[in-house]
């Protein structure tokens, strides 16, 4: 699509009208109505003036359409913007011309994919409709010319949806929850040994937006507790924890990282060079990895620790060499940040049985006598058997029929 000008390309109705580009933020919200004397007009807009009067006049007959298209999701694509709305008509003799027409519209970039906003636009419109039916909340503001309350509501919606992908609105006795659901395939099944970590501040969560089981496990998601441990701490069956976490992954609330252990091995990726080039990434990294905000860690020392992560070097080895405590670096947060940003990756150990003859094995444990295929990591085996990494490695090393793959 082109990216300049303001001439209407047309309007399309239905759920598939959102286009197929990449996702983009909400640039503007506006509420328009059909005024009995002035005709189609914008009642309130955030930010003010984003959609000009000339542009609105060009597309108003699409945004406030004939009765046949009322209560349908409509997308109007301009050369530099995409307008998404759900027009509503309320028939009643208390209104001029016996009807009140309005449309709450989201505005995004012309190239942006907007299909995931369609349920939100519809739900927000239903919320405004319920308030209008209850106490004429919209029409009274329109008649008085004072749309301050509406403007505050729209500003909250835009800010919260862009930053948190969710928003809770309460006006009088009416409350609604808005959540942007990205249409995507189901995430991979969650494993017992994986560690969920929030992708944004936990304090931004509204508890009543999640089910009871999810609320029960949320306090135990700290970026270090694995699924099995979360289940134990929250007193929730492990399969339920996995289902809840998978749901949180689907909505982009958490992602999964490997268990942090001092015996673990990581290696730097080519993305590490971005840390030396991107000022914004540098500041975020320093703020995240420093032990104290008053004495932030040195970027040089952080990069040196990342660069020291190689095959065969454990986090314990790295701590002995660099002494991160003295450098003001939180090594746990350092690893966490590196994994989340793709600066480093975990090198997992996978035991492989090279001989089915157990005669050379010095251990009689079920762990050592099992035939290992190289598909199950030590992290997973630790969770399955309730063993520590050190004890499990010791047992496997005594078994001469088992070799260890690093990958």
C-alpha positions in Angstrom: 0.0 0.0 0.0 1.1 3.6 -0.5 2.0 5.7 2.5 1.1 9.3 1.6 -2.0 11.4 0.8 -5.5 11.2 2.2 -7.8 10.0 -0.5 -10.2 7.2 0.3 -9.4 3.9 -1.3 -12.8 2.3 -0.4 -14.5 0.5 2.4 -14.8 -3.2 3.2 -17.1 -4.9 5.6 -16.5 -8.1 7.6 -14.0 -9.8 9.8 -11.4 -10.2 7.0 -11.0 -6.5 6.2 -8.1 -5.9 8.4 -5.4 -6.5 5.8 -2.4 -8.8 6.0 0.5 -6.6 6.9 2.5 -6.5 10.1 0.9 -5.4 13.3 1.1 -1.7 14.3 0.1 0.6 17.2 -3.2 2.5 17.4 -2.4 6.0 16.2 -5.7 7.7 17.0 -9.2 7.1 18.4 -12.2 9.2 17.4 -15.9 9.1 18.0 -18.1 10.4 15.2 -21.9 10.9 15.0 -24.6 12.0 12.6 -25.7 15.4 14.0 -29.3 16.3 13.2 -28.2 19.8 11.9 -24.5 19.6 11.2 -24.5 16.1 9.6 -21.6 13.7 10.0 -18.9 15.1 12.3 -16.2 14.1 14.8 -17.3 14.6 18.3 -14.1 13.7 20.1 -10.6 12.7 18.9 -7.4 11.6 20.6 -4.9 13.0 19.7 -6.8 16.1 18.6 -6.5 16.8 14.9 -5.0 13.5 13.8 -7.8 13.0 11.2 -8.5 16.3 9.5 -11.9 17.6 8.7 -11.2 17.3 5.0 -10.2 13.7 5.4 -13.2 12.8 7.5 -15.6 14.5 5.1 -14.1 12.4 2.3 -14.8 9.1 4.0 -17.8 10.0 6.3 -20.3 8.2 4.2 -18.3 5.0 4.7 -17.8 5.5 8.5 -21.5 6.4 9.1 -23.1 4.2 6.5 -26.6 3.2 5.6 -28.7 1.1 7.8 -27.8 -2.1 6.0 -24.2 -1.8 7.3 -25.0 -0.8 10.8 -23.4 -3.1 13.5 -20.9 -4.4 11.0 -17.1 -4.2 11.3 -16.0 -1.7 8.7 -12.4 -0.9 7.6 -11.7 2.2 5.5 -8.2 2.3 4.0 -6.7 5.6 3.1 -3.3 6.3 1.5 -1.8 7.0 4.9 -4.2 5.5 7.5 -6.6 2.7 8.1 -9.8 3.4 10.0 -11.6 0.6 11.8 -15.1 1.1 13.2 -18.4 -0.6 14.3 -21.2 1.9 13.5 -24.4 1.8 15.7 -27.8 3.3 15.3 -30.2 3.7 18.3 -33.8 4.2 17.4 -35.8 6.3 19.9 -38.2 9.3 19.8 -36.1 11.1 22.4 -33.5 11.8 19.8 -33.7 14.3 17.0 -34.8 12.5 13.8 -35.8 9.7 16.2 -32.3 8.1 16.1 -28.8 8.5 17.4 -25.9 7.4 15.1 -22.3 7.0 16.3 -19.2 5.1 15.5 -16.1 4.7 17.7 -13.1 4.3 15.3 -9.5 3.1 15.7 -6.9 4.6 13.3 -3.8 2.7 12.4 -1.1 3.0 9.8 -2.3 2.1 6.3 0.2 -0.8 6.1 -0.8 -2.3 9.5 -2.7 -5.5 10.1 -5.8 -4.6 12.1 -7.9 -7.8 12.2 -6.9 -8.3 15.9 -8.5 -5.0 16.8 -11.9 -5.9 15.4 -13.2 -7.7 18.5 -11.9 -4.8 20.7 -13.6 -2.1 18.6 -16.9 -4.1 18.8 -16.7 -4.6 22.5 -15.8 -1.0 23.2 -18.7 0.1 21.1 -21.1 -2.2 23.0 -19.8 -0.6 26.2 -20.5 2.9 25.0 -23.9 1.7 23.7 -24.8 0.3 27.2 -23.8 3.6 28.8 -25.9 5.6 26.3 -28.9 3.4 26.9 -28.4 3.7 30.6 -28.0 7.4 31.1 -27.5 9.0 27.6 -23.8 9.3 28.4 -22.7 10.0 24.7 -25.6 12.2 23.5 -25.5 14.5 26.5 -21.8 15.2 25.9 -22.5 15.8 22.3 -25.3 18.3 23.1 -23.3 20.1 25.7 -20.2 20.3 23.6 -18.1 19.1 26.5 -16.6 15.7 25.7 -14.0 15.7 28.5 -15.1 12.4 30.1 -15.2 10.7 26.7 -11.7 12.1 25.8 -10.2 10.7 29.0 -11.8 7.3 28.4 -10.4 7.2 24.8 -7.0 8.3 25.9 -6.9 5.6 28.5 -7.9 3.0 25.9 -5.3 4.1 23.4 -2.5 4.2 26.0 -3.3 0.9 27.7 -3.9 -1.1 24.5 -0.7 0.2 22.9 1.5 -0.4 26.0 -0.2 -3.4 27.7 -2.5 -4.9 25.1 -5.3 -4.8 27.7 -7.5 -2.2 29.3 -10.1 -2.0 32.1 -12.8 0.7 31.9 -15.3 1.6 34.7 -17.8 4.3 34.3 -20.6 4.4 36.9 -21.8 0.9 37.4 -20.6 -0.3 34.0 -17.2 -2.1 33.7 -15.6 -3.8 30.7 -12.3 -5.4 30.0 -10.6 -5.0 26.6 -7.8 -7.4 25.5 -6.0 -7.5 22.2 -5.8 -11.1 21.0 -3.2 -11.8 18.4 -4.5 -14.4 15.9 -1.7 -16.9 15.8 -1.1 -20.6 16.0 -1.1 -22.3 19.4 2.3 -22.2 21.2 4.3 -25.4 21.7 3.3 -27.5 24.7 4.9 -26.3 28.0 7.4 -28.6 29.6 7.9 -29.2 33.3 11.5 -27.9 33.3 10.7 -24.6 31.4 10.7 -21.3 33.2 8.0 -18.6 32.5 9.1 -15.0 32.7 6.9 -11.9 32.3 7.5 -9.8 29.1 6.4 -6.6 30.9 5.8 -5.3 34.5 3.8 -7.7 36.6 2.2 -4.6 38.3 0.3 -3.8 35.2 -1.9 -6.9 35.5 -5.6 -6.7 36.5 -6.3 -9.9 38.5 -9.9 -10.2 37.4 -8.9 -10.5 33.8 -7.6 -14.0 34.5 -9.2 -17.1 35.8 -8.7 -18.3 39.4 -6.0 -20.8 38.7 -3.9 -18.3 36.7 -4.2 -15.8 39.5 -3.0 -18.5 41.9 0.2 -19.1 39.9 1.0 -15.5 38.9 2.8 -14.6 42.2 5.2 -17.5 41.7 6.3 -16.5 38.2 9.6 -14.8 38.8 11.7 -15.8 35.8 13.5 -18.5 37.9 10.9 -20.9 39.1 10.2 -23.8 36.6 6.8 -25.2 36.0 7.1 -28.1 38.4 8.3 -25.8 41.2 5.5 -23.3 40.5 2.9 -26.1 40.8 4.4 -27.0 44.2 4.5 -23.5 45.5 1.0 -22.6 44.3 -0.4 -26.0 45.3 -1.7 -26.5 41.7 -1.5 -29.7 39.7 1.3 -29.5 37.2 -0.8 -30.0 34.1 -3.1 -27.1 35.1 0.0 -24.9 35.6 1.2 -25.9 32.1 -2.2 -25.0 30.6 -2.3 -21.6 32.3 1.2 -20.8 31.3 0.6 -21.9 27.7 -2.4 -19.5 27.7 -0.2 -16.7 29.0 2.4 -17.5 26.2 -0.3 -17.3 23.6 -1.4 -13.9 24.7 2.2 -12.6 24.8 2.2 -12.1 28.6 5.1 -14.5 29.3 7.8 -16.3 27.4 9.7 -19.4 28.4 13.4 -19.6 29.2 15.7 -22.4 30.5 16.3 -23.0 34.2 19.0 -20.8 35.7 21.8 -22.9 37.2 25.4 -22.1 38.0 26.5 -25.3 36.3 24.7 -24.3 33.1 26.6 -23.3 29.9 25.7 -20.5 27.5 27.3 -19.1 24.5 27.2 -15.7 22.9 25.2 -15.2 19.6 25.9 -12.8 16.7 23.2 -10.5 18.2 25.7 -9.6 21.0 27.2 -7.0 18.6 23.9 -5.1 18.9 24.7 -4.4 22.5 27.8 -2.5 21.5 25.9 -0.5 18.9 22.4 0.3 20.2 22.3 3.0 23.0 18.7 2.1 23.9 19.6 -1.6 24.4 22.7 -0.6 26.4 20.6 1.5 28.9 18.0 -1.2 29.2 20.6 -3.8 29.8 22.5 -1.8 32.4 19.3 -1.0 34.3 18.2 -4.6 34.3 21.5 -6.3 35.2 22.8 -3.8 37.8 22.7 -4.8 41.5 22.1 -1.2 42.5 20.5 1.7 40.6 22.8 4.1 42.4 25.9 2.3 41.2 25.1 0.9 37.8 27.3 -1.7 36.3 29.8 -0.9 33.6 28.7 -1.7 30.0 32.3 -2.9 29.3 32.1 -5.4 32.2 28.7 -6.7 31.1 29.9 -7.2 27.5 33.0 -9.0 28.8 30.9 -11.4 30.8 28.7 -12.1 27.8 31.7 -12.6 25.6 33.2 -15.0 28.1 30.2 -17.4 27.7 31.6 -20.2 25.5 31.3 -24.0 25.2 32.6 -25.7 28.3 32.5 -22.5 30.5 29.8 -22.7 33.2 28.2 -19.7 34.9 30.1 -20.7 38.0 33.4 -20.6 36.1 32.4 -17.1 34.8 31.6 -15.9 38.3 35.0 -17.1 39.6 36.8 -15.3 36.8 34.9 -12.0 36.8 33.5 -11.7 40.4 30.2 -10.1 39.2 29.2 -9.1 42.7 32.3 -6.8 42.9 31.4 -5.4 39.5 27.9 -4.5 40.5 26.4 -7.1 38.2 23.5 -9.5 39.1 24.6 -12.6 37.2 21.1 -14.1 37.3 19.6 -11.1 35.7 22.5 -10.9 33.3 21.7 -14.4 32.0 17.9 -13.7 32.0 18.4 -10.5 29.9 20.8 -12.2 27.5 18.3 -15.0 26.8 15.3 -12.7 26.4 17.2 -10.5 24.0 18.8 -13.3 22.1 22.3 -12.2 23.0 23.2 -15.6 24.4 21.7 -19.1 24.1 21.7 -22.1 26.5 23.9 -25.0 25.6 22.0 -28.1 26.7 23.5 -31.5 27.6 21.8 -34.6 26.2 22.8 -38.1 27.4 23.1 -40.7 24.6 23.4 -44.4 25.2 26.2 -45.7 22.9 25.9 -49.3 24.0 22.9 -51.2 25.1 25.1 -53.6 27.1 24.9 -52.4 30.7 27.8 -54.6 31.8 30.2 -51.7 32.1 27.8 -49.6 34.1 28.9 -49.1 37.7 25.5 -47.6 38.7 22.4 -49.6 39.3 20.0 -46.6 39.2 17.1 -46.5 36.9 18.4 -43.2 35.5 21.7 -44.7 34.4 20.2 -47.9 33.1 17.7 -46.1 30.8 18.5 -46.0 27.1 19.1 -42.4 26.3 18.4 -41.1 22.7 19.9 -37.7 22.9 16.5 -36.1 22.7 15.9 -35.4 26.4 18.1 -32.8 28.1 19.5 -33.0 31.6 17.2 -30.2 32.7 14.2 -32.3 31.7 15.6 -35.4 33.4 16.2 -33.5 36.6 12.6 -32.4 36.7 11.3 -35.9 35.9 13.4 -37.6 38.6 13.5 -34.9 41.2 17.3 -34.9 41.1 19.8 -32.1 41.2 22.0 -31.5 38.1 25.2 -32.3 40.0 23.9 -35.7 41.3 22.4 -36.7 37.9 25.7 -35.8 36.1 27.6 -37.8 38.6 25.5 -40.9 38.0 25.7 -40.6 34.3 29.4 -40.0 34.2 29.9 -43.3 36.1 28.1 -45.1 33.3 30.6 -45.9 30.5 27.8 -46.7 28.0 26.6 -43.1 28.1 28.1 -40.2 26.2 27.0 -36.5 26.5 26.0 -34.4 23.6 26.2 -30.6 23.9 23.9 -28.6 21.6 
